[in-house]
Amino acid sequence: MLASINPLGERGRNQRYWVTVTAYVAASTVAGAALGAALGLAGTPLFAGRATVAVAVAAALAAAGIAFDLGWFGLRVPGPHRQVDENWLSTYRGWVYGAGFGAQLGLAFTTIVNASAAWVAFACALLSGSVWGGLMIGAAFGLVRALPILLTARVREPAELRALVRRLERTRPRLARVALATQAAVALGALAALAGGAS
């Protein structure tokens, strides 16, 4: 997405970068919030008032997600194998494709899912057993998933864009390790909290 929506590309399409990016970030946040709220509502009869069960399930899912991310036992993170339709870039106005792409990313499962964190986040929305809890989780997911687009904000030359993309590709493995470590720490912390509460 960074190679498609950036100041250079928007200028070349006679669109305004900040209009497109604002639509993109807002739509991703709203779509994530809507999905999270729907899942929170669905989880209300199952998990409302059952925090211990919800935390235990969330910890187990986070741990299982790590196995998928690492490819243990031949596992792969499930999800579709499609990206957004880049033909929109030459068909619609910037705010339209910005909102369309953002909404698809905020909904998480309409595009390629590279990490189990997406599944874990929306499982937590369900496990919250609350519309508001699910909404907040989904909104946070949608916002965080959209914010990397801002990395291109200062790009003015093609060479700068190429250098940025190369830098991001080099840091991708490190970021994946940080995400896995964070997910493992959250799972262990949740299990420790449960064990402490049981004693």
C-alpha positions in Angstrom: 0.0 0.0 0.0 2.9 2.4 0.7 4.1 2.1 -2.8 0.6 3.0 -4.1 -0.6 5.7 -1.8 2.1 8.3 -1.3 2.6 11.9 -2.2 4.2 11.0 -5.6 1.5 8.7 -6.7 -1.3 11.0 -5.5 0.3 13.9 -7.4 0.6 11.8 -10.5 -3.1 10.9 -10.3 -4.1 14.6 -9.6 -5.3 13.7 -6.2 -4.5 15.2 -2.8 -2.4 13.0 -0.6 -3.8 14.2 2.7 -7.4 13.7 1.5 -6.7 10.2 0.4 -4.8 9.3 3.6 -7.4 10.8 5.9 -10.1 8.8 4.2 -7.9 5.7 4.4 -7.1 6.0 8.1 -10.7 7.0 9.1 -12.3 4.1 7.1 -9.9 1.5 8.5 -10.6 2.7 12.0 -14.4 2.8 11.5 -14.5 -0.6 9.8 -12.4 -2.2 12.5 -14.7 -0.6 15.1 -17.8 -1.9 13.4 -16.5 -5.4 13.1 -15.3 -5.3 16.7 -18.6 -4.0 18.0 -20.5 -6.7 16.1 -18.3 -9.4 17.6 -18.6 -7.9 21.0 -22.4 -8.0 20.7 -22.2 -11.6 19.5 -20.1 -12.5 22.5 -22.4 -10.8 25.0 -24.5 -14.0 25.8 -21.3 -16.1 26.0 -18.8 -14.0 27.8 -20.4 -11.1 29.6 -19.5 -11.3 33.2 -17.1 -14.3 32.6 -13.8 -12.5 32.5 -11.8 -15.4 33.8 -13.0 -17.7 31.0 -12.5 -14.9 28.4 -8.9 -14.2 29.6 -8.0 -18.0 29.6 -9.4 -18.4 26.0 -7.6 -15.2 24.8 -4.3 -16.5 26.3 -4.7 -19.9 24.6 -5.5 -18.3 21.3 -2.5 -16.0 21.5 -0.3 -19.0 22.2 -1.8 -21.0 19.4 -1.4 -18.0 17.1 2.4 -18.0 17.8 2.5 -21.6 16.5 0.8 -20.5 13.3 3.1 -17.5 12.9 6.2 -19.7 13.3 4.8 -22.3 10.9 5.1 -25.1 13.5 3.7 -28.5 12.3 3.2 -27.0 8.9 0.6 -24.5 10.2 -0.1 -21.3 8.3 -2.1 -18.3 9.3 -5.5 -18.7 7.6 -7.1 -16.0 5.5 -7.8 -14.9 2.0 -5.0 -14.6 -0.6 -6.1 -11.3 -2.1 -5.1 -7.7 -1.8 -7.0 -4.6 -2.6 -7.9 -3.9 -6.2 -5.3 -1.5 -7.5 -7.4 -0.7 -10.5 -9.4 1.6 -8.2 -6.4 3.9 -8.2 -7.1 4.9 -11.8 -10.8 4.6 -11.7 -12.0 6.6 -8.6 -11.2 9.8 -6.7 -8.6 9.7 -4.0 -11.0 9.8 -1.1 -13.0 6.9 -2.6 -10.2 4.5 -3.0 -8.6 5.7 0.2 -11.8 4.9 2.1 -12.3 1.6 0.1 -8.8 0.4 0.8 -8.9 1.5 4.4 -12.2 -0.2 5.1 -10.9 -3.5 3.6 -7.8 -3.3 5.8 -9.8 -2.4 8.9 -12.0 -5.4 8.4 -8.8 -7.5 8.5 -10.1 -10.6 6.8 -11.0 -9.2 3.4 -7.3 -9.0 2.4 -4.2 -11.1 3.1 -3.7 -11.9 6.8 0.1 -12.2 7.5 0.0 -12.7 11.2 -2.2 -14.3 13.8 -2.5 -11.0 15.7 -5.5 -10.1 13.5 -7.3 -13.2 14.5 -6.4 -12.8 18.2 -7.5 -9.1 18.2 -10.9 -9.8 16.9 -11.2 -13.0 19.1 -10.6 -10.6 22.0 -13.4 -8.4 20.7 -15.8 -11.4 20.8 -14.4 -12.5 24.2 -15.0 -9.0 25.6 -18.7 -9.8 25.7 -19.3 -6.1 25.2 -20.3 -3.9 22.3 -18.1 -1.1 23.6 -15.2 -3.3 24.5 -15.4 -4.9 21.0 -15.7 -1.5 19.4 -12.6 -0.2 21.2 -10.5 -3.3 20.3 -11.6 -3.1 16.7 -11.0 0.6 16.4 -7.5 0.2 17.8 -6.8 -2.6 15.4 -8.1 -0.6 12.4 -6.1 2.5 13.4 -2.9 0.7 14.0 -3.2 -1.2 10.8 -3.7 2.1 8.8 -1.0 4.3 10.4 2.0 2.9 8.5 0.7 4.8 5.5 1.9 8.0 7.2 5.5 6.8 6.7 5.3 8.1 3.1 4.2 11.6 4.1 7.6 13.2 3.5 8.4 11.4 0.3 9.1 13.8 -2.5 11.3 11.9 -5.0 11.1 8.4 -6.5 14.5 7.5 -5.0 13.2 8.4 -1.5 10.2 6.1 -2.0 12.4 3.2 -3.1 14.7 3.7 -0.2 11.8 3.7 2.2 10.4 0.5 0.8 13.8 -1.2 1.0 14.2 0.0 4.6 10.8 -1.4 5.6 11.6 -4.7 3.9 14.8 -5.0 5.9 13.0 -4.2 9.2 10.1 -6.6 8.5 11.7 -9.7 10.2 12.7 -7.7 13.2 9.2 -6.2 13.6 7.7 -9.7 13.2 9.9 -10.9 16.1 8.8 -8.0 18.2 5.1 -8.7 17.5 5.6 -12.4 18.4 7.4 -11.5 21.6 4.7 -9.1 22.5 2.0 -11.6 21.8 3.9 -14.2 23.9 4.3 -11.8 26.8 0.6 -10.9 26.7 -0.4 -14.6 26.7 2.0 -15.4 29.6 0.9 -12.3 31.5 -2.7 -13.4 31.2 -1.9 -16.9 32.4 0.0 -15.5 35.3 -2.9 -13.3 36.2 -5.2 -16.2 36.1 -2.9 -18.4 38.2 -2.5 -15.5 40.7 -6.3 -15.1 40.9 -6.8 -18.8 41.4 -4.4 -19.0 44.4 
